[in-house]
Amino acid sequence: MDFDDTPDQAHLRVSVRKFLAEHDSELAHGDGAYLEEPGTDRVDELRHTQAVLFDGGLIGLTWPQAYGGGGRTNAQQAVVNEEMHRARVAGPIGHVGLGMCGPTVLRHGSEDQKERYIRRLLRADDIWCQLFSEPGSGSDLAALRTKAVRRDDGWHIQGQKVWTTLAQYSRYGILLCRTNPEATKHRGLTMFVVDMHAPGVTVRPLRQMNGHQSFNEVFFDDVVIDDSERLGDVDDGWRVALTTLMNERMAVGGGGGEIGVRSDALTAHAAQRLPQLSDDRRTLAVEALGKVLVESLAARYTGYRLQTSMEKGGRPGPEASAGKLTAVRVAHATADLGQRLLGDDAVFARSSDGDWRWATSQASTPGIALAGGADEILRNIIGERVLRLAPDRTPPQTKQAESR
Ligand SMILES: Cc1cc2nc3c(=O)[nH]c(=O)nc-3n(C[C@H](O)[C@H](O)[C@H](O)COP(=O)(O)OP(=O)(O)OC[C@H]3O[C@@H](n4cnc5c(N)ncnc54)[C@H](O)[C@@H]3O)c2cc1C
């Protein structure tokens, strides 16, 4: 791909930069969405930020205009992302909706659902969550047990989900349920949109090792969902879920974005800290820095290649899995080096100062490595679909290529 801006892109870049400068005081700033502790005050601030960006035409750039999107290209989206990154605008609070739920509703939802949900999702008027994982089914997602039974007044839901990011702030979620216990496990699933404020929904936040409470366990006790809230056909939910999962891998770094502390922050940190190190340690740190920066650039350009192919009509495939794997590795290496550059000062870093971000990122990346498909599962997908290696010996109904 050509890395120089076309005249159109250059024009867009100037106007985005101008918009961000003019609205700077209305925007929240920070590191990527995956490093945020979304306490209530911060959530309000982040919602406002997303609304300002949406009103300025900077959210949902590639989404259909009929539902509030910009109808523009992925390359134009990349320009906007770069400018937001440069201005250190905080990652969008609606990242689960933007990255996973919205694309799923757009692809499998009815016209009525798209009209009711998409614009509000883009503007963070409604926050969304993804209700897939259960205590007994993460990587082997299709083994899930939350039941949906059809009665006269709608689908009755009974069961439990876990690790549901943003559920405590969400108005809606996409919910994968078992509707046919007799069918093989990938065939008897159905996807719904669920109102998280409906009677029978209980959300309990969980604390992670980075100290944040960004995900939750969610209980469904005879929650009723109208059939008009189904996404896709009855018992065809696995196909719908694959749309979500592929978009999730694109969103979590697959598009070339950085998911931990950004590499320019690492460079600035290194410039400050390197002079304080002994010669030996400085040499090692410089080598490590070079390696992280090269990997980060490679991840970004590979992401651009994927975006270019999507612009030509492609869909996110195994490349998104490779992109997510690399983005996580870069985030991990960035956090480790940032922490090592602090040396003994790492012990004294506090949550109120900038040095804390390295520890937060170090404690967050193992979780990001699991979310949206654990590293081992993504490697299996690449092994089987890209390298054409023999599938593993798992029984057919839990085949890797079909699981997360
Ligand atoms: C920060 C975070 C946010 C999340 N947000 C959401 C969310 O919003 N919604 C949602 O539904 N879920 C969410 N999840 C859950 C996530 O999707 C699961 O954690 C993930 O799918 C792994 O499932 P598990 O935790 O049950 O681990 P397991 O599936 O039990 O896996 C444990 C380990 O075994 C390995 N393993 C499992 N099977 C195989 C195999 N066949 N071959 C090789 N290795 C294997 C895995 O790679 C992993 O290392 C989130 C998780 C995290 C950490």
The ligand as an SDF file (V2000), in Angstrom:
LIG
                    3D

 53 58  0  0  0  0  0  0  0  0999 V2000
   -9.9020   -8.6300   30.0670 C   0  0  0  0  0  0  0  0  0  0  0  0
  -10.9330   -9.6180   29.5600 C   0  0  0  0  0  0  0  0  0  0  0  0
  -12.1060   -9.1450   29.0120 C   0  0  0  0  0  0  0  0  0  0  0  0
  -13.0570  -10.0490   28.5530 C   0  0  0  0  0  0  0  0  0  0  0  0
  -14.2330   -9.5560   28.0530 N   0  0  0  0  0  0  0  0  0  0  0  0
  -15.1820  -10.4360   27.6530 C   0  0  0  0  0  0  0  0  0  0  0  0
  -16.4630   -9.9610   27.2080 C   0  0  0  0  0  0  0  0  0  0  0  0
  -16.7150   -8.7500   27.1670 O   0  0  0  0  0  0  0  0  0  0  0  0
  -17.3840  -10.8710   26.8490 N   0  0  0  0  0  0  0  0  0  0  0  0
  -17.1570  -12.2090   26.8720 C   0  0  0  0  0  0  0  0  0  0  0  0
  -18.0320  -12.9680   26.5070 O   0  0  0  0  0  0  0  0  0  0  0  0
  -15.9620  -12.7030   27.3110 N   0  0  0  0  0  0  0  0  0  0  0  0
  -14.9840  -11.8450   27.7050 C   0  0  0  0  0  0  0  0  0  0  0  0
  -13.7790  -12.3250   28.1620 N   0  0  0  0  0  0  0  0  0  0  0  0
  -13.5860  -13.7670   28.2580 C   0  0  0  0  0  0  0  0  0  0  0  0
  -12.6280  -14.3140   27.2010 C   0  0  0  0  0  0  0  0  0  0  0  0
  -13.2580  -14.3990   25.9660 O   0  0  0  0  0  0  0  0  0  0  0  0
  -12.1770  -15.6900   27.7280 C   0  0  0  0  0  0  0  0  0  0  0  0
  -11.3550  -15.4550   28.8590 O   0  0  0  0  0  0  0  0  0  0  0  0
  -11.3980  -16.4500   26.6830 C   0  0  0  0  0  0  0  0  0  0  0  0
  -12.2330  -16.8630   25.6400 O   0  0  0  0  0  0  0  0  0  0  0  0
  -10.7050  -17.6900   27.3170 C   0  0  0  0  0  0  0  0  0  0  0  0
  -11.6280  -18.4560   28.0050 O   0  0  0  0  0  0  0  0  0  0  0  0
  -11.3820  -18.9180   29.5170 P   0  0  0  0  0  0  0  0  0  0  0  0
  -11.0300  -17.6960   30.3210 O   0  0  0  0  0  0  0  0  0  0  0  0
  -12.5550  -19.7100   29.9460 O   0  0  0  0  0  0  0  0  0  0  0  0
  -10.0830  -19.8060   29.4770 O   0  0  0  0  0  0  0  0  0  0  0  0
   -9.9700  -21.3700   29.0020 P   0  0  0  0  0  0  0  0  0  0  0  0
  -10.7700  -21.5470   27.7520 O   0  0  0  0  0  0  0  0  0  0  0  0
  -10.3180  -22.1930   30.1780 O   0  0  0  0  0  0  0  0  0  0  0  0
   -8.4670  -21.4360   28.6720 O   0  0  0  0  0  0  0  0  0  0  0  0
   -7.4470  -21.5120   29.6690 C   0  0  0  0  0  0  0  0  0  0  0  0
   -6.1050  -21.6790   28.9640 C   0  0  0  0  0  0  0  0  0  0  0  0
   -6.1010  -22.9120   28.2390 O   0  0  0  0  0  0  0  0  0  0  0  0
   -5.7720  -22.6820   26.8730 C   0  0  0  0  0  0  0  0  0  0  0  0
   -6.5590  -23.5510   25.9990 N   0  0  0  0  0  0  0  0  0  0  0  0
   -7.8930  -23.7860   26.0520 C   0  0  0  0  0  0  0  0  0  0  0  0
   -8.2700  -24.6210   25.0610 N   0  0  0  0  0  0  0  0  0  0  0  0
   -7.1510  -24.8980   24.3550 C   0  0  0  0  0  0  0  0  0  0  0  0
   -6.8780  -25.7000   23.2010 C   0  0  0  0  0  0  0  0  0  0  0  0
   -7.8580  -26.3800   22.5860 N   0  0  0  0  0  0  0  0  0  0  0  0
   -5.5950  -25.7510   22.7140 N   0  0  0  0  0  0  0  0  0  0  0  0
   -4.5870  -25.0540   23.3470 C   0  0  0  0  0  0  0  0  0  0  0  0
   -4.7880  -24.3070   24.4560 N   0  0  0  0  0  0  0  0  0  0  0  0
   -6.0460  -24.2130   24.9450 C   0  0  0  0  0  0  0  0  0  0  0  0
   -6.1460  -21.2330   26.6010 C   0  0  0  0  0  0  0  0  0  0  0  0
   -5.4050  -20.6980   25.5540 O   0  0  0  0  0  0  0  0  0  0  0  0
   -5.8170  -20.5760   27.9440 C   0  0  0  0  0  0  0  0  0  0  0  0
   -4.4580  -20.2180   27.9990 O   0  0  0  0  0  0  0  0  0  0  0  0
  -12.8260  -11.4490   28.6320 C   0  0  0  0  0  0  0  0  0  0  0  0
  -11.6360  -11.9050   29.1900 C   0  0  0  0  0  0  0  0  0  0  0  0
  -10.7020  -11.0220   29.6580 C   0  0  0  0  0  0  0  0  0  0  0  0
   -9.4490  -11.5620   30.2780 C   0  0  0  0  0  0  0  0  0  0  0  0
  1  2  1  0
  2  3  1  0
  2 52  2  0
  3  4  2  0
  4  5  1  0
  4 50  1  0
  5  6  2  0
  6  7  1  0
  6 13  1  0
  7  8  2  0
  7  9  1  0
  9 10  1  0
 10 11  2  0
 10 12  1  0
 12 13  2  0
 13 14  1  0
 14 15  1  0
 14 50  1  0
 15 16  1  0
 16 17  1  0
 16 18  1  0
 18 19  1  0
 18 20  1  0
 20 21  1  0
 20 22  1  0
 22 23  1  0
 23 24  1  0
 24 25  2  0
 24 26  1  0
 24 27  1  0
 27 28  1  0
 28 29  2  0
 28 30  1  0
 28 31  1  0
 31 32  1  0
 32 33  1  0
 33 34  1  0
 33 48  1  0
 34 35  1  0
 35 36  1  0
 35 46  1  0
 36 37  1  0
 36 45  1  0
 37 38  2  0
 38 39  1  0
 39 40  1  0
 39 45  2  0
 40 41  1  0
 40 42  2  0
 42 43  1  0
 43 44  2  0
 44 45  1  0
 46 47  1  0
 46 48  1  0
 48 49  1  0
 50 51  2  0
 51 52  1  0
 52 53  1  0
M  END
$$$$
